[in-house]
Amino acid sequence: MIKFLRNFSASLTALFVFFVFLPFFMLSFLSAVFMAANTSELSPGKISGGGVFVLDLSLPIGERVEDENSLAAAIEGLSSTSVYNAVQIIRDASCDRRVKAILIRGSVDESGAGLAAIAELREAVCEACESLPVYAYLENPSLRDYFIATAASEIILNPFSEFEFKGISTSAPYFGNAFKKYGIDAQIVRAGKHKSFGDIFTKSKMDGADKEILKSVVGGIWECIISKISESRNLTPEFLREFADSKAICSAEEAKKLNLVDKLMYDDELIDMLAQKYGSEGDSFKQVFVDSFPAASRAGNIAIVYMSGDIVEADISPSVISSERYVGILRKLRSDSSIKGVVLRIDSGGGSAYASEVIRREVELLAKEKPVVASFSSVAASGAYWIATAADNIFLMPETITGSIGVFSIAFSVEKFAGGYGVDFDGVKTSPFADIGTLTRPMGERELALTGKMVREVYDRFVDLVCKSRKISPAELAEIADGRIFDGATAVRLNLADGFGTLDEVVAALMEKCECDGVKEYPKIDRFKEFMKSFSAAEPFAKSVPPKLKAYLDSIKSLSAYSDKRGIYARIPFDIALK
C-alpha cells in the first residue's frame, strides 16, 4: 500500500509540474515559431544605401543547414549556413551594386567544414575579388582561416596576434592495448591489402605501409594548399615549406615583414579605416552580415541531396546516411516531375556495405530517369564511393580524400572481459553456425572462413561496380582497388573521378544541361525534433567540450555506427580530420 501511495504521489506531482509549466513551454514554443517565421526570409533590402558585406567565419558553416527555421536555433539565437549557401551569398554580394566591399573575419570551427569545403569557399572569395575589394581580418588565425584569407585583396592581422603556418596533420586513437587489458577480442576479416580499419582495435599504432600511404595523401593535399597560397601571396612554395618546417609560428610584425599579411591593425582601427572608405559621413559604415542575405532558393528544378556521416541502415540520427531515410528521398525525386536533375553532395567515410548497396540501387534507378551527378566534399570514400558509382559523373576538389575500395568484417568478443568478473556464458544451438558473430566468444576457424567468403563476395561486387562505372578493366583496377585512399588530384589521374569542380559549379552545369533554374535541398529535417533535441542532457555537455577533445570523443562515438546485420563494412580506416 505504501509503495502504491508513493507511486501515486510521484505521478500526481509529475502531472502538477507538467500543467504548471505547460503555459511557459507553449509560450516559448510559439515565440520560437514566430521568430523563425520572421527570420527565414530576410530581405536584401536591408543593405539599401550601400555597405560592407561581412562574412563571419565563426558562423557555423557545414555541408548543409540542418534547419534554417530550427526552433532550437531561434530560441538560442544561433545561426548557421551551408557551404553552398555561403558561396551563393558571396557571389550575390559581389554582384550587388549596393555592396561596396567584403570583410572576412572570425575563425573557422575545426569540427565544421572540411578542407575541401573550405577550398570551395576560398574559390568564391577569389571570384569576388574580381568585382570589389575583399578584406580579411585575422586574429590568431588557424591554417583554415589563413587559407581562406589568402584569397582576399588584403590581409589585416591583429598586431598582438600570433601567426601560425605549421602544416596539416591527422591522427586516430588505437585501442589495441586497452582491449587487451580489459579482455575484449576483435576479429577482423578484410578484402583489400590496405583496408586497415580493424588495426585501431588490434594494434597500438599505425602500420608502416599504411602510414606511408596516408602521409602521401596528406602530403598531396598540403602541396595543393601551398600552391594556392603561393600564387595568391606571390610567395614561392619553397619559402612556405621552409617556414612551416623551421618556424611554424611567428609574431604579427614578422608575418608582415615576410609578406604573409599586408597590414597590422586592431579591430577599432579596422573599423575606422572602413568607415573612412565606405561610411556615408566618415565615422560609420553599413555592415551587412551573411545571414542578412536570403538563403538559396527552396523552389527549383535541381535537387541537392546531402549525404553526410556514417552510412547505416536505421534512421538513428540526422547526422548519418541511413538507407531507411534516403531510399524514400531518392524514390520521391524519381517520381517528382518538377525535378529535372539531382546532385548528390557526399561527405562520408563510408559504413555499412549493405546500406551502401541499397542506396546505390536507388541512385541507379533515379539515374535512368534524370541526370545524377556526384559532388564529393572533403571525404567521400569506400561506401560513399560505392554509392557514387551509380551517378553519371563524379566531381571533387584536389583536397578531397576518396578511394578506399575494399571491405571488412569485424566481430567483438567479451568472453575474457566477462570472465574477469566471474561471468560465464553457456547455451545450446541447433547447428554449428547458429550463433556466429555472438559477443560471448571468439569465432572459430570455420566461422572465420565463412565470414571471409562473404567479405570476398561483397568486395567482388564493389570492384565490379567500379569497373562498370569508371570503365576500367579488372586488371587496371586491381592495381588500386586494395583499400588505399587517394587525394583528389590522384583520383582524377587514376580515372576514379571525372574532374575538379565545386558544388556550385556542378549545380550550375546541371542547370545548364537541364535548362532549368533554382535548387531544392534534401533531406528536410524535422524542426520539432531538433527543438526537443536541445533539451537533451548531452547537448550542453557536447557544446562545452574543447574542439581537440571532441575529435577523440567523436571517434569513440562513431563506433555506434557499426550495427550492420551482416557485420560487413565499406569504410575508411578512421575518420580523417585534417587540422
Protein Blocks (a to p, Z undefined) as FASTA:
>chain_A
ZZmmmmmmmmmmmmmmmmmmmmmmmmmmmmmmmmmmmmmmccfklmggiaaddddfkbcc
dfbdfblkbfklmmnopacddfklmmmmmmmmmmpmkbmbdcdedjddfklccfklmmmm
mmmmmmmmmmmccddddehiafklmmmmmmpmbdcddfkbccddebjadddddfklmmmm
nopacddddedjklcklmmmmmcbdcfklmmmmmmmmmmmmmmmmmmmmmmnopafklmm
mmmmmnopacfklmmmnopambdcdfklmmmmmmmmmpmnlpaccdddfklpccddfbdf
bdcdddedjddfbdcbfkbccfklmmmmmmmmmmmmkbmbdcdddddebjafklmmmmmm
mmmmmmmmpccdddddfbcghjlmmmmmmpmbdcddfkbceejiacddddddfklmmmmn
opacddddfbfklmgoiakbccdfklmmmmmmmmmmmmmmmmmmmmmmnopafklmmmmm
nopacdfklmmmnopagbdcdfklmmmmmmmmnopgdjdddddddfklmmmmmmpmklmm
mmmpcfklmmmmmmmmmmmmmmcfklpacddfbdcddZZ
